[in-house]
Amino acid sequence: MTLGASGGETQPLTRDQLLELPPVVTLDILGQALGVSAPTIRECHRRGDVTAFGIRVLRVGQQWRVVTADIWRLLGLNPAIPEPVSPAAAEPDISSPEC
C-alpha cells in the first residue's frame, strides 16, 4: 500500500476504471492509476521519470495532460481484449447437483 498526501492509503484504479478513462487525463489520475499519491507523481514528472517510462505528458495551457493509451500500454492493458477469467470462476459448480 502507498500512503497518499494526506497520510491515507492510495488505492490504484481498477481495470474497469482504467478502461473508462478519457483519451487524456491529469497527472493526479496517472498517480491513481499507478497507486501513488498526487505529490509523488508530480515530483516524478518534474524529474522526468514519467516520460522515461514512455508516458507522454502534454502541456495544455497551464495544465499537464497524460495520454491514456500510454498508461494502458505501461500497465499491459489492451481495451480490445476482455479481462481473462480465472480458472476457478470458469469451472461449473458441481457441489450441488441440479435435479
C-alpha positions as CSV (number, residue, x, y, z in Angstrom):
1,M,0.0,0.0,0.0
2,T,1.2,3.5,-0.7
3,L,0.5,6.5,1.5
4,G,-1.2,9.5,-0.1
5,A,-0.6,13.1,0.6
6,S,-3.0,13.2,3.5
7,G,-1.4,10.1,5.0
8,G,-4.2,7.9,3.8
9,E,-3.8,4.9,1.5
10,T,-3.9,5.5,-2.2
11,Q,-5.7,2.7,-4.0
12,P,-4.8,2.0,-7.6
13,L,-7.6,2.3,-10.2
14,T,-9.3,-1.0,-11.1
15,R,-9.1,-2.4,-14.7
16,D,-12.6,-1.3,-15.4
17,Q,-11.9,2.3,-14.1
18,L,-8.7,2.4,-16.3
19,L,-10.6,1.4,-19.4
20,E,-13.2,4.0,-18.8
21,L,-10.7,6.9,-18.7
22,P,-11.0,9.6,-21.4
23,P,-8.2,9.9,-24.0
24,V,-6.1,12.3,-21.8
25,V,-6.1,12.6,-18.0
26,T,-4.4,14.7,-15.4
27,L,-1.2,13.8,-13.6
28,D,-3.2,13.1,-10.5
29,I,-5.2,10.4,-12.4
30,L,-1.9,8.9,-13.6
31,G,-0.9,8.7,-9.9
32,Q,-4.2,7.0,-9.0
33,A,-3.7,4.5,-11.9
34,L,-0.2,3.6,-10.5
35,G,-1.3,3.7,-6.9
36,V,0.9,6.6,-5.9
37,S,0.0,9.9,-4.3
38,A,-0.5,13.1,-6.3
39,P,2.6,14.8,-4.8
40,T,4.7,11.8,-5.7
41,I,3.6,11.6,-9.3
42,R,4.1,15.4,-9.7
43,E,7.7,15.0,-8.4
44,C,8.3,12.1,-10.7
45,H,7.1,14.2,-13.6
46,R,9.3,17.1,-12.6
47,R,12.3,14.8,-12.5
48,G,11.4,13.3,-15.9
49,D,10.7,9.8,-14.6
50,V,7.2,9.7,-16.1
51,T,8.4,10.3,-19.7
52,A,11.2,7.8,-19.1
53,F,8.5,5.1,-18.8
54,G,7.2,6.1,-22.3
55,I,4.2,8.1,-21.0
56,R,3.6,11.2,-23.0
57,V,2.8,14.3,-20.9
58,L,1.3,17.2,-22.8
59,R,1.2,20.8,-21.8
60,V,-2.3,22.2,-22.3
61,G,-2.4,25.9,-21.3
62,Q,-1.4,25.9,-17.6
63,Q,-2.1,22.2,-17.1
64,W,-0.4,18.9,-17.8
65,R,-2.3,16.0,-19.5
66,V,-1.3,12.4,-19.8
67,V,-2.1,10.2,-22.8
68,T,-4.3,7.4,-21.5
69,A,-3.2,4.9,-24.2
70,D,0.3,5.2,-22.8
71,I,-0.9,4.4,-19.3
72,W,-2.7,1.3,-20.7
73,R,0.5,0.2,-22.5
74,L,2.6,0.7,-19.4
75,L,0.2,-1.5,-17.4
76,G,-0.2,-4.1,-20.1
77,L,-3.9,-3.3,-20.7
78,N,-5.5,-3.8,-24.1
79,P,-9.1,-2.5,-24.3
80,A,-9.8,-4.8,-27.2
81,I,-9.1,-7.9,-25.1
82,P,-11.6,-8.8,-22.4
83,E,-10.3,-9.5,-18.9
84,P,-9.2,-13.1,-18.5
85,V,-11.5,-15.3,-16.5
86,S,-9.8,-17.2,-13.6
87,P,-9.9,-21.0,-13.9
88,A,-11.9,-21.3,-10.7
89,A,-14.5,-18.9,-12.0
90,A,-14.8,-20.7,-15.3
91,E,-15.5,-24.1,-13.8
92,P,-19.1,-25.0,-13.1
93,D,-20.2,-25.6,-9.5
94,I,-20.8,-29.3,-9.2
95,S,-21.1,-29.4,-5.4
96,S,-24.9,-29.5,-5.5
97,P,-26.4,-31.4,-8.4
98,E,-29.3,-29.9,-10.3
99,C,-32.4,-32.1,-10.5
